[in-house]
């Protein structure tokens, strides 16, 4: 199985700044882009769904920042989001893919607006009131959610420091369990060094090998 996760943290009400919108500042808080050697990855699907949930509860100018970020107007953005949800549902029906979305809100807040709660339900997300000011306990509970949704593949995603000054957390997890279209031979799996991003440090991992004609993607910043 493969697990991918993403979490966004921020205030429940953004403050407007003419020179630098709140969303544009908080976009760098996408965990998975971690300094200091902490490695994680997230899917663009997670980014769409997590931001889509946050967008559904926002208003101008924050909502305008979302649309500008994706280069779409409101209606096209939501149309694409609903289409993505349907495609994920088809994968879930085949028993291969699980998509989980949740929002954790500071319990001391007045609560979420009815329209926002309706949108949360429409997106198939969970809404949880939680004491986020107790960062250590909240972190344990949120990490337990990620672990459960990814069959234990992601079990220590956030740290208490990640939750400082946040009164809303949006999280998304994808779990894929499927067979390779062209399976790897277990006899060709050997322990080898895997070098961390922008570092000479390496960790030893089981590396799979297979020879054949394969498609690849070439980009300015690397290849895969």
N, C-alpha and C positions, 0 to 999 in steps of 0.2 A: 504493500500500500504506500501511497504518497500523500503527504499532508502539506498544505500551503495555508498560511495565515497572514492576516493583516489586522492592525488595530490603529485607530485614530483617536486622539484625545484632544479636548479643548473645552472652552467655556460653552455653556448652553446658550448664551447670548453674546454674539460677537460685537465688538466695538468698531465703529467706522473710523477709518483713517484715510484722508484723501490721497496721501502719498503712497500708502501701502495697506491694502485691504487685509482684513483679519484672515480670510481664507488663504490668501497668497502667503502670509507669514506662517500659518499653521500647516500648510501643505508639506513642509519639510519634516513634520512630526509623523511621517509614515514609517512605522517601525518595520524593519527589514533593511533600511538604509542605516545601519548602525556603525558608529565609529568604534575604534578601539579593538578591532578584531572580532567583534561579535557577529557571527554569520547567520543570516536568515534570508529567505526569499519569499516573494509574494507574487500572486498571479494578477495580471491586469483585470481579470474577472472580479477579483476581490476589491480592487480599487474602484471599479465601476459600482459594485453593489454597496460597499461601505460609504462611498461618497453619495451614492443615490439615496441612501437612508438619511444621511445628514442633510442633503439638499431638500428632502421632502418636508423637513421641519424648519427650514430657514425662509427668510424673506429678504427683499432688497436691503442693502447692496450685496449681502453675502451670497444669495442665490444667483445673482448676476455673475459673481466670481466663478461659481460652479460651471455655468454655461460657457463662460469665456475659456475656462480651463479645458473643456472638452470640445470647444469650437462648434457648439450646437445651440439652437434656441430651446426654450423650455419644452415645447411639445415634442420636438424631434428627440431631445434628450430622454424624455420619459418613454417615448415609443421604443427607442433602442434598449432602454433598461428593461421594459416589460418583455421585449423579445428575448433578451438574454436570460431572463428568469424562466421563460418557457423552454428554452433550449437546455438549461440546467435541469429542469424538471424531467425532460425526456431522458437525460442521462441517469437521473435518479431512478426513474421507472425501470430502467434496464438493470438496476442493482449495481452499477459500476461507480457512480459518482454521488457524493453527498455534499450539499451546499448548506451551510448554516450561517445565519446572520443574527446579530444581537446588538442591543444598545443598553448600556448601564448608565443610570441617571442618579445623581446625588439625591438621597432620600429627603434631605432637608428642603429641596426645591418645592415650588408650588405644584409641580406635576406637569405632564405634557399636555399640550392642547389636544382637544378631541380630534381635530382634522389630522394632526400628526400621528395620533394613536391609530386612526383608521388606515393611514398610509403604511405604518409599521406592520399592521395585520395583513394588508394587501401584499406586502413584500415578503410575507412569510417569516417575519423576524420576531425575536423575543424581546420584550421590554422588561427590564429588571430595575427596581429601586434598590439602591445600595448606599451604604455609608462610605463614599469614596475618600473621605478625609482620613479614614483609617486605612492608609495606603497598603500596609502589609497584609491585612486580612482581605481587603478587596482584591489585591493582586493574586492571592492564593485562590480565591473563588473564581476569578476570571481565567486564570491559568487552568483550573480544573475543568472549566467549560471547554477551552481549546483542546485539552487532552481528551476529553470525552468525545468531542466531535471529530477528532482525527485518529481515533483508536490508539491513543497513546503516542502517536508519532511526534506531536508537538506538546510537550508537557512543562516547559519552563520558558514561556514566550516573553512575558513581561516581568519587570522588576518593580519594586515599590517606587523607585525614583521616577519611573515612567508615568506614574499617576499623580505626581505632585501638581497642585493647583488646577487639577482637572475636575470638572463636575459633570462631564459626559464622556463616555467611551463608546465607540462604535467598533465592532469587531466582525470579521468574516473568516470562515474556515472552509476549505475545500478538502475533501478526502476522496482519493481515487484508488480503487482496487480493481485492477483489470489485468489480463494477460497481455504480454508483448505481442504485437502483430507478427514479429519474427523473433522468437525466444532466443535468449542467450544460453549457451551451454554452461552449466555450473562448473564443468571441469576447467573452463577458461576464466574463472574468477580467482584473482590473486590479490593479496595485500600489497598496496602500493601507496606512495605518498600523494596527498592531495594538497596543493598549495592554496592558502587562503588569499582572498582578494587583496591586492596592493601590499603584499607581505611576503617575506622569505620564509615565514613560518609554515610548517606543513603538519598535517595529521595523517595517520595511516588509516586507510579505508579499504574495504573490499572493492576492487575495480573489475568491472565486467569487460570482456573483450569479444568482438565478433568481426569477422571480415566479410566484405560484400560491397555492393554498389548502394550508396546511401545519398539522399538529398541533404544539402546543408544550406545554411543561411550565412552570407557574408555581409558584415556591416562595418561602419567606420571604427567602431570601438571594440571589435572582436568578431569571432565567428563561432558557430555552433552547428 
